[in-house]
Amino acid sequence: MRRLSKPASAVLALVAAGALAACVPGTSEVSSPAQPEVSSQLWADLTTLSADDMEGRGTGTPGGERARAYIVSRFEELGIAAPAMGRLQPFSAEGRSHEGRRTFNGVNVLGLIPGTRVGNRYIVVTAHYDHVGMYGGQIYNGADDNASGVATMLALAEELKRNPPEHSVLFVAFDGEERGLLGAKHFVEAPPFPLESISMNLNFDMTARAETDGHLWVTGTYQNPTLRPYLDGIAPVGPVSLAFGKDTPEDTGSDNWVSASDHGAFHAAGVPFLYLGVEFHPDYHKPSDDPERITPEVFQAATTLSIQSFRALDRGLDR
């Protein structure tokens, strides 16, 4: 078993100390663009989901069930209603594992916020909460992959409860992504409303460690070119800026992300999509993908960019 991760409170204390140091008079240096203040809730969501007691959040495991219960509790704490089909969407599907193909029983988690302008059109915001679980006596905590994307999604949900969206927004925390996009494939086969009423899918997967190259990547504008103008004017936040790509015929192998996460199921079903995520890093799919490898300010900057991206799309679509 791996050692316990550093408590969220300790990391937050370091963040607070850095913020206080930045306020000490006597320095003329001002960072540009401004660094966003780190949300304690954003960090708590990430560290809770990637703690050792979640046991890597494997699909169909007790750790995955605990992660799901936490997400349900956060939706209900925020006052986000369940859609008519219910809060949970169970499924059973064959997927990949270390031992070969086998059947997994998973559960997607859903939450709905009605829109103020086009309530009959939906933006489906997604992030997978599962990871690879435990293997070889080690816990794969998956802090960036994808506790980060779920935390970003919850931060957006909190923002939209304060300031409602123009489109109706369905949040879906997917299960079974690591086993072959199982939850996303089930969702597009059995959606809570017709796929034709979905304006787009916005998928968050690995949003924390943008310091690898300074970018939060936007994949899907090659396939959906009308979406790019909505995002082109978004300025960098702190050390992180949007970058577009990983989606052209010239992007091959692991550099092509068109089907690399749950948005791939929407794309295959003909639903417009954008994927927001960071470049690969040395801890990807390793037991070392832990919260202490994440710089909270960088994660906050990427989450702020993610929320700004949603707002721009929500304002622009279906005019």
TAMO-V60999 format. One record per pair of residues at least 12 apart in sequence whose C-alpha atoms are under 10 Angstrom apart, sorted by sequence separation. I is the first residue (numbers start at 1). J is the second residue. D is the distance in Angstrom with one decimal. If there is no record, write none. Layout:
<<I:J:D> <I:J:D>>
//
This chain:
<<54:66:6.4> <55:67:9.5> <75:87:9.5> <92:104:5.6> <93:105:6.7> <112:124:9.4> <130:142:8.6> <131:143:9.3> <157:169:9.0> <172:184:9.0> <174:186:9.8> <231:243:10.0> <232:244:9.4> <245:257:8.7> <246:258:7.3> <247:259:9.2> <263:275:6.6> <53:66:8.6> <54:67:6.4> <91:104:8.2> <92:105:4.5> <93:106:8.2> <129:142:9.3> <132:145:9.5> <157:170:9.7> <174:187:8.8> <218:231:9.3> <231:244:9.7> <245:258:9.6> <262:275:8.9> <263:276:10.0> <49:63:9.5> <53:67:9.5> <54:68:10.0> <91:105:5.9> <92:106:6.3> <111:125:9.8> <131:145:6.9> <157:171:7.8> <204:218:9.9> <261:275:8.2> <49:64:9.5> <72:87:7.9> <90:105:7.4> <91:106:5.4> <92:107:8.6> <110:125:10.0> <130:145:8.6> <131:146:7.0> <156:171:9.6> <172:187:9.2> <203:218:9.9> <258:273:9.3> <260:275:9.4> <19:35:9.8> <51:67:9.9> <72:88:8.8> <90:106:5.8> <91:107:6.0> <110:126:9.4> <129:145:8.5> <130:146:7.3> <131:147:8.6> <202:218:10.0> <203:219:9.8> <228:244:8.6> <258:274:9.0> <259:275:9.7> <261:277:9.9> <49:66:8.8> <50:67:9.0> <89:106:8.4> <90:107:4.1> <91:108:8.0> <109:126:9.9> <128:145:8.6> <129:146:6.1> <130:147:8.3> <154:171:8.8> <258:275:8.2> <19:37:8.1> <49:67:6.1> <89:107:5.4> <90:108:6.2> <127:145:9.9> <128:146:6.4> <129:147:6.3> <153:171:7.7> <202:220:9.9> <257:275:8.3> <19:38:9.3> <48:67:8.5> <49:68:9.3> <88:107:6.3> <89:108:4.9> <90:109:8.8> <109:128:9.7> <127:146:7.4> <128:147:8.1> <129:148:9.1> <153:172:9.0> <154:173:9.7> <68:88:9.4> <87:107:9.9> <88:108:5.7> <89:109:6.4> <108:128:8.7> <109:129:9.4> <127:147:8.7> <128:148:9.7> <129:149:8.1> <130:150:9.9> <153:173:8.6> <216:236:9.7> <257:277:9.6> <16:37:9.3> <49:70:7.9> <87:108:8.3> <88:109:4.9> <89:110:7.6> <108:129:9.0> <127:148:8.9> <128:149:7.3> <129:150:6.3> <215:236:9.1> <15:37:9.1> <16:38:8.7> <48:70:8.5> <49:71:8.9> <87:109:5.8> <88:110:6.2> <108:130:10.0> <127:149:5.5> <128:150:6.7> <129:151:9.5> <150:172:9.4> <170:192:9.6> <214:236:9.6> <222:244:8.8> <15:38:7.5> <86:109:8.9> <87:110:5.0> <88:111:9.2> <107:130:10.0> <126:149:8.4> <127:150:5.3> <150:173:7.0> <217:240:10.0> <221:244:7.3> <222:245:7.5> <86:110:7.5> <87:111:6.6> <106:130:9.3> <126:150:8.0> <127:151:8.9> <149:173:9.4> <150:174:9.4> <200:224:9.9> <214:238:9.6> <215:239:8.3> <216:240:6.6> <217:241:8.4> <218:242:6.7> <219:243:8.6> <220:244:8.2> <221:245:7.5> <222:246:9.0> <223:247:7.5> <255:279:9.3> <278:302:8.9> <15:40:9.7> <45:70:8.9> <85:110:9.1> <86:111:8.7> <87:112:9.3> <127:152:8.6> <128:153:10.0> <214:239:6.1> <215:240:5.3> <216:241:6.1> <217:242:5.8> <218:243:5.9> <219:244:6.1> <220:245:7.4> <221:246:9.6> <222:247:6.1> <223:248:8.2> <255:280:9.6> <277:302:8.9> <12:38:8.5> <45:71:8.9> <127:153:6.8> <213:239:9.7> <214:240:5.0> <215:241:5.0> <216:242:5.0> <217:243:4.8> <218:244:4.8> <219:245:5.3> <220:246:8.0> <221:247:7.7> <222:248:6.3> <254:280:9.4> <276:302:9.3> <12:39:9.2> <82:109:9.0> <83:110:7.1> <126:153:7.2> <127:154:9.6> <200:227:9.6> <213:240:8.7> <214:241:6.5> <215:242:5.5> <216:243:6.2> <217:244:5.7> <218:245:6.4> <219:246:5.8> <220:247:6.0> <221:248:9.2> <222:249:9.4> <276:303:9.9> <12:40:7.1> <82:110:6.2> <83:111:6.3> <84:112:9.3> <125:153:7.3> <170:198:9.6> <211:239:7.6> <213:241:9.7> <214:242:8.7> <215:243:5.9> <216:244:8.7> <217:245:7.0> <218:246:8.0> <219:247:5.8> <220:248:8.8> <11:40:10.0> <45:74:8.9> <81:110:8.6> <82:111:4.8> <83:112:5.7> <169:198:9.5> <210:239:8.5> <211:240:7.5> <214:243:9.1> <215:244:9.2> <217:246:8.0> <218:247:9.1> <219:248:9.3> <246:275:10.0> <276:305:9.7> <277:306:9.4> <80:110:9.3> <81:111:5.6> <82:112:5.7> <83:113:8.9> <168:198:9.5> <171:201:9.9> <210:240:6.6> <276:306:7.4> <9:40:9.0> <12:43:7.9> <80:111:5.8> <81:112:5.4> <82:113:8.8> <83:114:9.9> <125:156:9.3> <146:177:9.9> <167:198:9.8> <168:199:9.9> <170:201:9.5> <171:202:9.7> <172:203:9.5> <209:240:9.9> <210:241:8.9> <8:40:8.8> <11:43:8.8> <12:44:9.2> <60:92:9.8> <79:111:9.4> <80:112:6.1> <81:113:6.9> <125:157:9.4> <146:178:10.0> <167:199:8.7> <169:201:9.9> <171:203:9.9> <244:276:9.6> <79:112:9.7> <80:113:6.4> <81:114:9.3> <145:178:9.7> <243:276:9.6> <246:279:9.9> <276:309:9.4> <9:43:9.4> <75:109:9.3> <79:113:9.3> <80:114:9.7> <98:132:9.6> <242:276:8.9> <8:43:7.0> <9:44:8.5> <75:110:8.7> <76:111:8.9> <97:132:8.8> <223:258:8.7> <242:277:9.8> <243:278:9.7> <8:44:6.3> <11:47:9.9> <75:111:6.8> <222:258:9.6> <242:278:9.9> <7:44:9.5> <8:45:9.5> <72:109:7.0> <75:112:9.4> <98:135:8.5> <219:256:8.7> <220:257:8.5> <8:46:9.0> <9:47:9.8> <71:109:7.6> <72:110:8.4> <219:257:6.7> <220:258:6.6> <8:47:6.1> <68:107:8.0> <71:110:9.5> <72:111:8.8> <218:257:9.7> <219:258:6.7> <220:259:9.9> <7:47:7.8> <8:48:8.2> <68:108:8.3> <69:109:9.3> <217:257:10.0> <219:259:9.9> <6:47:8.9> <7:48:9.3> <65:106:9.1> <68:109:7.2> <5:47:8.4> <64:106:8.8> <65:107:8.7> <123:165:9.7> <8:51:9.7> <60:103:9.7> <61:104:9.7> <64:107:9.3> <123:166:9.8> <124:167:9.8> <129:172:9.7> <130:173:8.9> <220:263:9.2> <224:267:9.9> <7:51:8.9> <60:104:6.3> <61:105:9.2> <113:157:8.3> <122:166:9.5> <123:167:6.5> <124:168:8.5> <125:169:7.0> <126:170:8.3> <127:171:8.4> <128:172:8.1> <129:173:6.0> <130:174:7.4> <131:175:8.7> <132:176:9.3> <219:263:9.8> <220:264:9.9> <223:267:8.9> <5:50:8.6> <6:51:9.0> <59:104:6.8> <60:105:5.4> <61:106:9.1> <112:157:9.3> <115:160:9.8> <121:166:9.3> <122:167:5.7> <123:168:6.4> <124:169:5.8> <125:170:6.1> <126:171:5.8> <127:172:6.7> <128:173:5.2> <129:174:6.0> <130:175:5.3> <131:176:8.0> <132:177:9.4> <133:178:9.8> <227:272:8.9> <5:51:6.4> <58:104:9.9> <59:105:7.0> <60:106:5.7> <111:157:9.0> <114:160:9.8> <119:165:9.3> <121:167:5.9> <122:168:4.8> <123:169:5.0> <124:170:4.8> <125:171:4.8> <126:172:4.9> <127:173:5.2> <128:174:4.2> <129:175:6.0> <130:176:6.1> <131:177:7.8> <132:178:6.4> <226:272:9.9> <227:273:9.0> <228:274:9.5> <4:51:7.4> <5:52:7.0> <59:106:5.8> <60:107:8.4> <113:160:7.7> <114:161:9.8> <117:164:10.0> <118:165:9.3> <119:166:7.3> <120:167:7.6> <121:168:6.1> <122:169:5.4> <123:170:6.4> <124:171:5.9> <125:172:6.3> <126:173:5.8> <127:174:6.1> <128:175:5.8> <129:176:8.3> <130:177:6.7> <131:178:6.1> <132:179:8.3> <220:267:9.1> <224:271:9.8> <225:272:9.9> <227:274:8.4> <4:52:6.1> <58:106:9.5> <59:107:8.4> <113:161:7.5> <116:164:6.9> <117:165:8.1> <118:166:6.1> <119:167:5.5> <120:168:6.9> <121:169:8.5> <122:170:6.8> <123:171:8.5> <124:172:7.2> <125:173:8.6> <126:174:7.0> <127:175:9.0> <128:176:7.6> <129:177:8.2> <130:178:7.0> <131:179:8.9> <224:272:6.4> <3:52:8.1> <4:53:8.8> <115:164:6.8> <116:165:6.3> <117:166:4.7> <118:167:5.0> <119:168:5.0> <128:177:6.2> <129:178:9.6> <130:179:9.2> <153:202:9.9> <223:272:8.0> <224:273:7.3> <2:52:7.8> <114:164:7.7> <115:165:5.2> <116:166:4.6> <117:167:6.2> <118:168:7.0> <119:169:8.8> <127:177:9.2> <128:178:8.6> <153:203:8.9> <223:273:8.4> <224:274:8.2> <1:52:9.0> <113:164:7.6> <114:165:7.5> <115:166:4.6> <116:167:6.5> <117:168:8.6> <153:204:7.2> <221:272:9.4> <223:274:9.2> <113:165:7.8> <114:166:8.2> <115:167:4.2> <116:168:7.5> <152:204:7.4> <153:205:9.8> <220:272:8.2> <221:273:8.3> <222:274:9.9> <113:166:9.9> <114:167:7.0> <115:168:3.8> <128:181:9.0> <150:203:9.9> <151:204:9.5> <152:205:9.3> <220:273:6.2> <221:274:7.0> <1:55:9.8> <113:167:8.7> <114:168:4.3> <115:169:6.9> <149:203:8.3> <150:204:7.4> <152:206:9.5> <219:273:8.5> <220:274:4.9> <221:275:9.3> <113:168:5.7> <114:169:6.4> <128:183:8.5> <149:204:4.8> <150:205:8.0> <152:207:7.4> <205:260:9.5> <219:274:5.7> <220:275:6.5> <112:168:7.3> <113:169:5.2> <114:170:8.5> <128:184:8.8> <148:204:8.4> <149:205:4.9> <150:206:9.0> <151:207:9.1> <152:208:8.9> <205:261:7.2> <218:274:6.5> <219:275:5.0> <220:276:9.2> <112:169:5.8> <113:170:6.6> <127:184:9.8> <148:205:7.4> <149:206:5.5> <150:207:9.1> <151:208:9.6> <204:261:8.9> <205:262:8.5> <217:274:9.8> <218:275:5.6> <219:276:6.6> <240:297:9.9> <71:129:8.8> <111:169:8.2> <112:170:4.6> <113:171:8.3> <126:184:9.0> <146:204:8.4> <147:205:8.6> <148:206:5.8> <149:207:5.5> <203:261:8.1> <204:262:9.0> <205:263:9.6> <217:275:7.7> <218:276:4.9> <219:277:8.3> <239:297:8.9> <240:298:7.0> <111:170:5.7> <112:171:6.2> <145:204:10.0> <146:205:5.8> <147:206:7.8> <148:207:5.6> <149:208:7.8> <203:262:7.1> <204:263:9.0> <216:275:9.8> <217:276:5.5> <218:277:7.0> <238:297:8.1> <239:298:6.8> <240:299:9.1> <110:170:6.9> <111:171:5.0> <112:172:8.9> <145:205:6.6> <146:206:5.4> <147:207:9.0> <148:208:5.7> <202:262:9.8> <203:263:6.0> <216:276:6.4> <217:277:5.3> <218:278:8.9> <238:298:7.5> <240:300:9.6> <241:301:8.7> <242:302:8.7> <68:129:7.6> <110:171:5.6> <111:172:6.6> <144:205:8.1> <145:206:5.0> <146:207:8.0> <147:208:9.0> <148:209:9.0> <201:262:9.5> <202:263:7.5> <203:264:9.7> <215:276:10.0> <216:277:5.6> <217:278:5.7> <237:298:9.0> <240:301:6.2> <241:302:8.0> <67:129:7.3> <68:130:8.9> <109:171:8.0> <110:172:4.6> <111:173:8.9> <144:206:5.0> <145:207:8.3> <146:208:9.0> <201:263:6.8> <215:277:8.6> <216:278:5.1> <217:279:7.4> <238:300:9.1> <239:301:7.3> <240:302:6.3> <67:130:8.1> <109:172:5.5> <110:173:6.6> <143:206:8.5> <144:207:6.7> <145:208:8.7> <200:263:9.8> <201:264:9.9> <203:266:9.9> <215:278:6.6> <216:279:7.8> <237:300:9.1> <238:301:6.0> <239:302:8.9> <240:303:9.9> <242:305:7.6> <108:172:6.6> <109:173:5.0> <110:174:8.7> <142:206:9.3> <143:207:9.9> <144:208:5.6> <145:209:10.0> <201:265:10.0> <202:266:9.9> <214:278:8.7> <215:279:7.7> <237:301:5.4> <238:302:8.8> <240:304:9.8> <241:305:7.7> <242:306:9.2> <64:129:8.0> <65:130:9.6> <108:173:5.7> <109:174:6.6> <143:208:8.3> <144:209:6.9> <201:266:7.0> <213:278:8.4> <214:279:9.1> <236:301:8.5> <237:302:7.4> <240:305:8.1> <64:130:6.4> <107:173:8.9> <108:174:4.8> <109:175:8.2> <143:209:9.8> <200:266:8.6> <201:267:8.8> <212:278:7.8> <213:279:7.1> <236:302:9.2> <237:303:9.5> <238:304:9.7> <63:130:9.2> <64:131:8.4> <107:174:7.3> <108:175:5.4> <200:267:9.6> <210:277:8.3> <211:278:8.6> <212:279:6.5> <213:280:9.5> <237:304:7.3> <238:305:9.8> <242:309:9.3> <63:131:9.9> <64:132:9.9> <106:174:8.7> <107:175:5.8> <108:176:8.7> <198:266:9.9> <209:277:9.0> <210:278:5.3> <211:279:9.0> <212:280:7.7> <213:281:9.7> <236:304:9.8> <237:305:6.6> <61:130:9.8> <64:133:8.2> <106:175:5.7> <107:176:8.2> <207:276:7.1> <208:277:8.2> <209:278:6.3> <210:279:6.9> <212:281:6.6> <236:305:7.6> <59:129:9.1> <60:130:9.4> <63:133:7.8> <105:175:9.2> <106:176:6.3> <200:270:9.8> <201:271:7.1> <202:272:8.8> <203:273:7.6> <204:274:8.9> <205:275:7.5> <206:276:7.9> <207:277:5.0> <208:278:7.2> <209:279:7.9> <210:280:9.3> <211:281:9.5> <212:282:9.5> <235:305:8.5> <58:129:9.1> <59:130:6.0> <63:134:9.7> <104:175:9.9> <105:176:8.5> <106:177:10.0> <122:193:9.2> <195:266:9.1> <200:271:6.1> <201:272:6.3> <202:273:5.8> <203:274:6.3> <204:275:6.2> <205:276:6.6> <206:277:5.0> <207:278:5.7> <208:279:10.0> <209:280:8.7> <210:281:9.3> <234:305:7.9> <57:129:7.2> <58:130:5.6> <59:131:7.5> <61:133:8.0> <104:176:7.8> <121:193:9.9> <199:271:7.5> <200:272:4.7> <201:273:4.5> <202:274:5.1> <203:275:4.8> <204:276:5.2> <205:277:5.3> <206:278:5.8> <207:279:9.2> <209:281:7.8> <56:129:9.8> <57:130:4.9> <58:131:5.4> <59:132:7.8> <60:133:9.8> <61:134:9.8> <120:193:9.8> <122:195:9.3> <198:271:7.1> <199:272:6.9> <200:273:5.3> <201:274:6.4> <202:275:6.0> <203:276:6.2> <204:277:6.2> <205:278:8.0> <206:279:8.4> <235:308:9.6> <56:130:7.6> <57:131:5.2> <58:132:5.2> <59:133:7.7> <108:182:9.8> <109:183:9.8> <122:196:9.5> <123:197:9.0> <124:198:7.0> <195:269:8.3> <196:270:9.1> <197:271:9.6> <198:272:8.4> <199:273:8.8> <200:274:7.7> <201:275:8.2> <202:276:7.6> <203:277:8.5> <204:278:9.6> <206:280:8.9> <231:305:10.0> <234:308:7.5> <56:131:5.6> <57:132:6.8> <58:133:4.1> <104:179:8.3> <107:182:9.9> <108:183:6.3> <121:196:8.8> <122:197:6.2> <123:198:6.0> <124:199:8.1> <125:200:8.6> <126:201:7.3> <127:202:8.8> <128:203:8.8> <195:270:8.7> <196:271:7.9> <234:309:7.5> <54:130:10.0> <55:131:9.2> <56:132:6.0> <57:133:5.2> <58:134:7.5> <78:154:9.1> <103:179:9.7> <106:182:8.2> <107:183:7.2> <108:184:8.4> <121:197:5.2> <122:198:4.6> <123:199:5.6> <124:200:6.4> <125:201:5.9> <126:202:6.3> <127:203:5.8> <128:204:8.0> <129:205:9.4> <189:265:9.5> <195:271:7.2> <233:309:9.9> <54:131:10.0> <55:132:9.2> <56:133:3.7> <57:134:8.5> <80:157:7.9> <102:179:9.5> <105:182:9.6> <106:183:7.1> <120:197:6.9> <121:198:5.8> <122:199:5.6> <123:200:5.2> <124:201:4.8> <125:202:4.8> <126:203:4.7> <127:204:5.1> <128:205:7.1> <184:261:9.0> <185:262:7.9> <188:265:7.0> <189:266:9.9> <231:308:8.7> <232:309:9.6> <55:133:5.7> <56:134:5.9> <79:157:9.8> <80:158:8.9> <101:179:9.1> <104:182:8.7> <105:183:9.7> <108:186:9.2> <120:198:8.9> <121:199:6.2> <122:200:7.2> <123:201:5.9> <124:202:6.3> <125:203:5.8> <126:204:6.2> <127:205:5.9> <128:206:9.7> <181:259:9.3> <184:262:5.5> <185:263:9.5> <187:265:8.7> <188:266:6.7> <206:284:9.5> <231:309:6.2> <234:312:8.5> <50:129:9.9> <54:133:8.5> <55:134:6.3> <56:135:9.3> <71:150:8.5> <75:154:7.8> <78:157:7.9> <79:158:9.1> <108:187:8.3> <120:199:9.9> <121:200:9.3> <122:201:8.7> <123:202:7.2> <124:203:8.2> <125:204:7.8> <126:205:8.5> <127:206:9.0> <181:260:8.9> <183:262:8.1> <184:263:7.7> <185:264:8.7> <186:265:8.9> <187:266:9.1> <230:309:8.0> <231:310:9.0> <233:312:9.3> <49:129:8.2> <54:134:10.0> <67:147:9.6> <71:151:9.4> <74:154:7.7> <78:158:6.5> <80:160:9.7> <96:176:9.7> <180:260:9.5> <181:261:6.7> <182:262:8.5> <184:264:8.4> <185:265:5.4> <188:268:9.4> <189:269:8.7> <230:310:9.6> <231:311:9.6> <232:312:9.7> <49:130:9.6> <50:131:9.5> <77:158:9.8> <78:159:9.9> <80:161:7.7> <95:176:8.1> <97:178:8.8> <98:179:10.0> <180:261:8.6> <181:262:5.5> <184:265:5.9> <185:266:7.9> <188:269:7.0> <230:311:9.4> <231:312:6.5> <56:138:9.2> <57:139:9.4> <58:140:9.2> <75:157:8.2> <79:161:7.8> <94:176:9.9> <95:177:9.4> <96:178:8.1> <97:179:6.7> <110:192:9.8> <180:262:8.8> <181:263:8.8> <183:265:9.3> <184:266:7.7> <230:312:5.7> <231:313:7.5> <55:138:9.0> <56:139:5.7> <57:140:8.4> <58:141:9.8> <71:154:8.5> <74:157:9.8> <75:158:8.9> <78:161:7.4> <89:172:9.6> <93:176:9.0> <95:178:8.7> <96:179:5.0> <97:180:9.5> <177:260:9.6> <178:261:8.5> <181:264:7.9> <182:265:9.0> <185:268:9.3> <188:271:9.3> <208:291:9.5> <211:294:9.1> <229:312:9.5> <230:313:5.9> <55:139:5.8> <56:140:4.9> <57:141:7.5> <74:158:9.5> <78:162:9.7> <88:172:9.5> <91:175:9.2> <92:176:9.7> <95:179:4.9> <96:180:6.6> <177:261:6.9> <178:262:9.5> <181:265:7.1> <185:269:9.1> <209:293:8.3> <210:294:9.3> <211:295:8.3> <214:298:8.9> <229:313:9.4> <230:314:9.2> <54:139:9.0> <55:140:7.2> <56:141:4.5> <57:142:8.3> <87:172:9.5> <88:173:9.8> <89:174:9.4> <90:175:9.2> <91:176:9.6> <94:179:8.3> <95:180:5.8> <177:262:6.5> <180:265:9.9> <208:293:9.6> <209:294:6.1> <210:295:9.2> <216:301:9.4> <217:302:9.8> <227:312:9.7> <228:313:9.2> <230:315:8.6> <231:316:9.9> <52:138:9.9> <53:139:9.4> <54:140:9.6> <55:141:6.7> <56:142:6.5> <89:175:9.7> <93:179:9.4> <94:180:8.7> <95:181:8.6> <96:182:9.9> <176:262:9.5> <208:294:6.6> <209:295:7.2> <216:302:6.3> <227:313:7.4> <230:316:6.5> <52:139:6.9> <54:141:7.6> <55:142:9.8> <56:143:9.2> <83:170:8.0> <93:180:9.6> <95:182:7.1> <175:262:9.8> <208:295:7.8> <209:296:9.1> <211:298:6.8> <215:302:8.3> <216:303:9.3> <229:316:9.3> <230:317:8.7> <51:139:9.5> <52:140:8.5> <53:141:9.3> <82:170:9.1> <83:171:9.8> <94:182:7.9> <174:262:7.9> <208:296:8.0> <210:298:6.6> <211:299:9.0> <214:302:9.6> <218:306:9.8> <50:139:9.8> <51:140:9.8> <52:141:6.6> <57:146:9.9> <81:170:9.8> <82:171:9.6> <93:182:6.6> <208:297:9.3> <209:298:6.9> <210:299:7.3> <216:305:8.0> <227:316:8.8> <50:140:8.7> <51:141:6.5> <57:147:9.5> <80:170:9.9> <92:182:8.4> <93:183:8.6> <208:298:6.8> <209:299:6.4> <216:306:8.5> <227:317:8.4> <50:141:4.9> <51:142:9.1> <80:171:9.4> <91:182:8.4> <92:183:8.9> <207:298:9.3> <208:299:4.3> <210:301:8.9> <211:302:9.9> <218:309:9.7> <226:317:9.5> <49:141:8.2> <50:142:6.0> <51:143:8.3> <91:183:7.1> <93:185:9.5> <207:299:6.7> <208:300:7.8> <210:302:7.1> <49:142:8.6> <50:143:5.0> <90:183:8.5> <93:186:8.4> <206:299:9.8> <207:300:9.2> <208:301:8.8> <209:302:8.5> <47:141:9.6> <49:143:7.5> <50:144:8.6> <89:183:8.7> <91:185:9.9> <92:186:8.7> <207:301:9.6> <208:302:6.8> <48:143:9.4> <50:145:9.2> <91:186:6.9> <207:302:6.3> <208:303:8.0> <46:142:9.7> <47:143:7.3> <50:146:8.6> <51:147:9.8> <75:171:9.5> <90:186:9.0> <91:187:9.0> <207:303:7.0> <46:143:6.6> <49:146:9.0> <50:147:6.1> <89:186:9.0> <90:187:9.7> <46:144:8.4> <49:147:5.7> <50:148:8.9> <89:187:8.1> <48:147:8.5> <49:148:8.8> <204:303:9.6> <207:306:8.6> <46:146:8.8> <47:147:7.8> <46:147:5.2> <47:148:8.9> <49:150:8.7> <72:173:9.6> <89:190:9.3> <45:147:7.7> <46:148:5.6> <49:151:8.6> <71:173:8.0> <89:191:9.7> <204:306:8.3> <45:148:8.3> <46:149:8.6> <48:151:9.8> <89:192:9.6> <203:306:9.9> <46:150:7.7> <47:151:9.2> <202:306:9.5> <43:148:8.9> <45:150:8.0> <46:151:5.5> <68:173:8.4> <42:148:8.7> <45:151:5.4> <46:152:8.7> <68:174:9.6> <85:191:9.1> <86:192:9.0> <44:151:8.5> <45:152:8.9> <68:175:8.8> <85:192:6.1> <202:309:9.5> <42:150:9.5> <43:151:7.7> <84:192:7.4> <85:193:9.2> <202:310:7.8> <42:151:5.7> <43:152:9.7> <45:154:8.1> <83:192:7.5> <84:193:9.4> <41:151:8.6> <42:152:7.1> <45:155:9.1> <83:193:9.6> <42:153:9.6> <64:175:8.4> <202:313:9.5> <42:154:7.8> <64:176:9.9> <41:154:9.2> <42:155:6.4> <200:313:9.3> <41:155:8.0> <199:313:9.9> <200:314:9.9> <60:175:9.0> <199:314:9.5> <39:155:8.9> <59:175:6.4> <60:176:8.7> <41:158:10.0> <58:175:8.8> <59:176:5.6> <200:317:9.2> <57:175:9.2> <58:176:8.1> <59:177:8.8> <199:317:7.5> <57:176:9.9> <59:178:8.5> <199:318:7.7> <58:178:8.6> <59:179:8.1> <58:179:9.4> <59:182:9.9> <59:183:10.0> <149:276:9.0> <149:277:8.2> <148:277:9.8> <145:277:9.8> <1:134:9.2> <128:261:8.6> <144:277:9.8> <127:261:9.1> <128:262:7.5> <144:278:9.2> <1:136:9.5> <2:137:8.3> <3:138:9.7> <127:262:7.7> <1:137:5.9> <2:138:6.0> <3:139:9.4> <5:141:9.3> <126:262:7.8> <127:263:9.3> <1:138:5.4> <2:139:6.4> <126:263:8.2> <144:281:9.8> <1:139:6.8> <2:140:9.2> <125:263:9.8> <145:283:9.6> <2:141:9.8> <144:283:8.9> <145:284:7.4> <143:283:9.8> <144:284:8.0> <145:285:7.6> <142:283:9.1> <143:284:9.6> <144:285:9.4> <145:286:10.0> <124:266:9.9> <142:284:8.2> <142:285:7.2> <146:289:9.8> <147:290:9.9> <148:291:9.4> <140:284:9.9> <141:285:9.1> <142:286:8.0> <143:287:9.8> <145:289:7.7> <147:291:9.4> <140:285:7.3> <141:286:8.6> <142:287:7.7> <143:288:9.0> <144:289:6.5> <145:290:9.6> <155:300:9.9> <165:310:9.3> <166:311:8.9> <169:314:9.5> <140:286:6.3> <141:287:6.5> <142:288:8.3> <143:289:5.5> <144:290:7.5> <148:294:9.7> <165:311:7.8> <167:313:9.7> <168:314:9.4> <139:286:9.0> <140:287:4.3> <141:288:7.8> <142:289:5.3> <143:290:5.1> <144:291:7.7> <152:299:8.9> <156:303:8.3> <160:307:9.4> <166:313:9.9> <167:314:6.3> <125:273:9.9> <127:275:10.0> <138:286:9.5> <139:287:5.9> <140:288:7.3> <141:289:6.2> <142:290:6.6> <143:291:5.5> <151:299:10.0> <152:300:8.6> <155:303:7.7> <156:304:8.8> <159:307:8.2> <166:314:6.1> <167:315:8.5> <123:272:9.9> <124:273:9.3> <125:274:9.9> <126:275:9.5> <138:287:6.6> <139:288:9.0> <140:289:7.0> <141:290:6.1> <142:291:8.6> <143:292:9.0> <144:293:9.0> <155:304:8.9> <165:314:6.9> <166:315:6.8> <123:273:9.6> <138:288:9.8> <139:289:9.7> <140:290:8.3> <141:291:8.6> <143:293:8.6> <144:294:7.8> <152:302:8.6> <153:303:8.5> <156:306:8.1> <157:307:9.4> <165:315:8.5> <166:316:9.6> <167:317:8.6> <139:290:10.0> <143:294:8.2> <148:299:8.0> <152:303:5.5> <155:306:9.7> <156:307:5.8> <160:311:9.5> <166:317:9.4> <167:318:8.9> <135:287:9.1> <151:303:8.6> <152:304:8.6> <155:307:8.1> <156:308:9.4> <166:318:9.9> <132:285:7.9> <134:287:8.9> <153:306:8.8> <131:285:8.7> <132:286:9.5> <133:287:9.7> <149:303:8.7> <152:306:7.6> <153:307:8.7> <156:310:8.4> <132:287:9.8> <144:299:9.4> <148:303:9.0> <152:307:8.2> <156:311:9.7> <149:306:9.9> <46:208:9.4> <125:310:9.0> <123:310:9.1> <123:313:9.1> <123:314:7.9> <122:314:9.6> <123:317:9.7> <118:314:9.8> <121:317:9.7> <117:314:9.8> <121:318:8.3> <117:315:9.5> <115:314:9.6> <118:317:9.6> <118:318:7.8> <35:236:10.0> <36:237:7.3> <117:318:9.5> <118:319:9.3> <33:235:8.6> <34:236:9.2> <35:237:6.7> <36:238:6.7> <117:319:9.8> <33:236:6.9> <34:237:6.7> <35:238:4.3> <36:239:10.0> <32:236:9.4> <33:237:6.0> <34:238:5.3> <35:239:7.6> <32:237:8.8> <33:238:5.1> <34:239:8.8> <35:240:9.6> <32:238:7.0> <33:239:7.6> <31:238:7.9> <32:239:8.7> <33:240:9.4> <31:239:9.5> <56:287:9.1> <52:290:9.5> <50:289:8.9> <51:290:8.3> <50:290:7.0> <51:291:8.3> <50:291:7.1> <49:291:9.9> <47:290:8.6> <48:291:9.7> <46:290:9.9> <47:291:6.2> <46:291:7.5> <47:292:9.3> <43:291:9.0> <43:296:7.3> <42:296:9.2> <40:296:9.7> <43:299:8.8> <39:296:8.9> <42:299:9.0> <43:300:8.6> <38:296:6.6> <39:297:9.2> <42:300:7.8> <37:296:9.4> <38:297:5.9> <37:297:7.3> <38:298:9.0> <39:299:10.0> <36:297:6.9> <38:299:8.4> <39:300:7.2> <42:303:8.8> <35:297:7.1> <36:298:8.8> <38:300:5.6> <35:298:8.6> <36:299:9.8> <37:300:7.4> <38:301:8.4> <36:300:6.6> <37:301:8.6> <35:300:8.7> <36:301:6.1> <38:303:9.9> <35:301:7.1> <36:302:9.7> <38:304:9.9> <34:301:9.6> <36:303:9.8> <37:304:9.9> <36:304:7.8> <18:297:10.0> <11:291:9.0> <15:295:9.2> <11:292:7.9> <15:296:7.3> <14:296:9.6> <15:297:7.8> <8:291:8.5> <11:294:10.0> <6:290:9.1> <7:291:9.2> <8:292:9.3> <11:295:9.4> <12:296:8.4> <2:287:8.4> <5:290:7.0> <6:291:7.6> <7:292:9.3> <11:296:8.2> <2:288:9.6> <4:290:9.8> <5:291:7.1> <6:292:6.7> <5:292:7.3>>
//
